[in-house]
Amino acid sequence: MSPIRRSTPTYEGRVLPRPDEEVVDQGLAFDLGTLSRRRLLQGLGLGAGAAVLAACGASGSTASGSTSAASASGASTGEIPDETAGPYPGDGSNGPDVLEQSGVVRSDIRSSFGTSTTTAQGVPMTLTLTLTNLATNAPYAGAAVYVWHANRDGEYSMYSEGITDENYLRGVQVADAQGRVSFTSVFPACYDGRWPHIHFEVYPDQASITDATKAVATSQVAIPQATADAVYATSGYEQSVTNLSKVSLSGDNVFGDDGGASQTPTVTGDVTSGYALALAVKVDPNTRPTGGNAPAGGQPPSR
């Protein structure tokens, strides 16, 4: 991120992410500088289905402005833009915590683990993220990456009605010597109000994943439109066709500032054999993440 200038407004030694607004309006990410996300959410009385939280953010000028600022600050170094984790992270910051469950470290995230073995249906997809540690300019070997996304119906396990007991489409992988992690999954839906996407958090090591405040980056992968069009033309994704027609990358509150330029993966494959998505992710573990809070917007459909 860009160096902090001496003239940058601060409060109690902390830089204000929204310098033109009051201290109380700096957002959840700012508050997390002194309070853990768990304590803050508990104090506010927010539950898993809190109405004030939206489904990973839909188009809106306020949220878009916040995201743009975060993305712009990371762009100076090529760092992956910080984005909202949304209201369904499953990392303990808003209700359930899959990261404290035995079995979460896995490469195939299509099925639930633990008390259920339900498998999410959809077009096969693999996601490979290659991490670079900007502090050392080397592969981010040993970093732990938590990935989660919606199912074919636009629902999130652990949160959406009818699947609160499921934890599929969530998992952690530890980066190899080349900084790579790879996940086997199914293609996510496009739900009302958001461009189709995949969430991920980066932690410095596997031991850190049980504490959401230790994430060194929170971001999202933007699904390329041509790939989404092909997938959504298949059986089971009918509602995604309608939802995708109502949104755009330029209008999305997460990717709209730059069209997801550094968050769009390369794609190979087809609907029959499945798709392989690959994205290079640059992370500076010495900078404070600005993502994590959920903007207002649309809600994924209940089951």
N, C-alpha and C positions, 0 to 999 in steps of 0.2 A: 504493500500500500504506500501511498505518497507520504513523505515525511510530514509530521505535524508542525505547523508553524507556530511561533511564539504568540501570534495574535489570535490563534484559534480559541474561541470561547470555551471555558471549562467550568466545572462545578465540583468542588471538593477534590480537585486534582484530576477529574475525569473530563475528557473531551466531549462536548455536546454534539451528538449526531445530527441534531436539528437545531442549529445555532439561532435560527430566527423565531423559535418557539419557546414557551415557558419550560422550566425544568420539569414540571409535572407532566409535560406532553412529549418527553423525549423517547417514550416507547419502552417496551419490555426489555429489549436488548440492552438499553442503557442501565436499567435497574439491575440487571443481572451482574453488573460490575461489583456490587456489594452484597447482593442477596442471591442465594442459590435459586435456580429455576423452580425446584421443588417447593421450597419454602414460600417463594413469591406466589406461586399458583395456589398453594394451599391457603395462604393468607387471604387471597382474593376470593376464595371459595369457588374456583373454577373446576368443573368436572369434565369428564370426557366428552359430554355432549353439549357443552356450554354454547348458548346461542350467540354469544358475542364473537365466537371464533368461527371462521369460515373455512370452507374446504380448500385449504392451501392457497387462498386468495383468488378473487376474480377481478375483472377489470374495474379500476377505480382510480381517480386522480391522486388521492392521498397516498394509497399504498404504492402506486406507481412511482411517485416522487421519492419515497423512501428507498425503494428498491434501486432506482436509478442512481441515487447517491452512493449506495453501497457498491454497485457494480462499477461505477466510475472510479471509485477509489482503488479498487483492485486492478482495474485495467492498466494502471500505470506500470505495474510490474508483471502483468500477464497472469496474476493470481485469479483463480476461479472466483466469480462473483459470489458474495454471500447472499443467500436468499432465505425466505421464510421456511421454517420446518412445517408450517401449517398446524392445524389443530389435531392431527392424527399421527404424531411422530412415533408413539409407542416406545419412547425412550425414557419414560418416567417424568418428563417435564409437563405433561398434561394427561394425568391418569395412568393407564396401564404401562408396564415396563417390560418389554420383551427382552431387553438387553441383560436382565438379571436372571433369565431363564436358561437352564442347561439345554444345550442343543442349538442355540442361536447362531453359533459359529458354524457355517455350512455354505456350500456353494450352490446347491439346488434349493431354491426357496419356493418351489411350486406348491409344496404340501405343508400343512400344519405339523407341528411336532409337540410332543408332550401328551396331553390327554386326547388329542384328535389327530387324525391322519388325512383329513379332507384335502383333496388336491384341487387347486384353482384351474379352471379350464380357459383355453384361449390359444391363439397362435403362438408357437414356441418362439422364445427370444433368449439370447444371451447378451449380457452387458459386461464389457471389459473396460475398466478404468485403469489408466496408467498414471500413477502419482509421481510428481516431482517435488522435492523439498526445496523451496526457494532459498531457505536459510543456508543450505549446504550446496545448492545447485547439483543435486544428485538424486537418484531414485529414492523415493520415500519408503524404503524397506522397513517392514515391521509395523507400519501404520495400520490401524484397523478401520475398515470402511463399513458402515451400516447403510444398507439400501432398503427402501420400502416404496411401494406404489399401490395404486388402486387395482382392483380386479377387472374382469371383462365387463362387469355391470357398473363400474364406477364406484364401487364400495371399498372401504378400508377394513381389513381384519382388525379385531380388537375394539372397534368403535361402531361400525354400521350395524343397524338393527338386524338381528338374525345371525350375525357372524361375530359377535363379541367374544365367543369362546374359541374362535379360530385365530391363528397367528401366521397364516401363510402369506407369501409375498413380502416377507421380512427376513433379513439375515445379515450376518457379518462375515467378512473375509479379511484375513491379514495379508498385507502386501508382501510379495516375494522379493527377491534380490533386485529385480528390475522395477519394483514399485507397482506391480500389477495385481489386480484382484479381478475375479471373474464370477459372474452369477448366472445360473440357469433359471429362467422364469417364463412368464407368458406376457404377451403384449398388453399393456394397460389400456383402459378405456379413455375416451374423452368425455368428461362429465361437464354438466352445464356450468359455464362461466370461466373455464380454464382451458388453456392449451394443454394437450396431452403431455405428460411429464413423468419423471422418475425422481424421487428424493434420495439424497444421500448425505451422510455426516461422516467426517473424517476425524479419527481420534489418534493421538500420538502412538498408542500401543494398545494391545488387547486388554490389558489390565485397567485401562481408563474407561472402557465402554459402559461400565455400570454407573457412571456419573455423567449425566448429559452436559453439565457445565464444563467438562473437560474437552468437548469437541473443539477442534482447531479450525474447522470449516464446515459450513452447512450450505448446500447448494442443490440445484436441480438440473436434470438432463432434459433438453427440449427434443421432442420427437419430430423428425423431419416430416413435412406434410405429405410428400409423395409416398412414403412408407405407411403413414397413418391412413391415407386414402385406400391403399391396397388392402391393408388389414381390415379396415372397417367395412369393406365390401363383402367380407365373409360372414357366415352365419354366427350369430351370438353377439355381434357388435352393432346391431341395427341402430340403437339409440345414439351411438357415437357418431354416426353419419350426420344426424340432425344437430347434435351438439357442436361438432367440428365446423359445421356450416355457419355457426353464429359467432365464432371467435376467430382471432388472427394472432399471429406472433407479434405484430406491431401494436396490437391493442391489449395484449396480455400484460397484467400488472407485474409479472415476474420477468418475462423475457422482452417486454415491449421497448425497453430503453435502447437496446441494440439488436433486437431480433434474435437473441440467443446466440450471438456470434461465437462465443467461446464455450457454449454449452450444448451445441448441436453435434451429435456424434456422426462418425462415418458409418454407413450401413451397407451390409452385403446380405444376400439371401433372397428368399421369396416366401409367400404365404404357405406353401406346401412343406418345404424343408425347414422353415423358420428363418428368423433374422438374427444377424450378429451386429450389435452396436458397440462401437469403440470410441472412447473419448480420453484425451489427455487432460489431466487435472493438475494444475500447479497450486501448491499450498505453501503459505509462509506460516509456520507454527508460532512465530514470534509476534504476529499481529493479532489483535483482539477481534474475534468474529463479530460482525454486525447483524447477522441473520438470526433466525430462530423464532422471532415473533410472528404471529399470524395476522395478516391483514383482513379486512372485511371482504365478503364476497359470497359466491354461490356455495351451495351445499351438495355433496354427493347424494344421490338418491338412496332412500332406505330400501331395505330388501322387502 
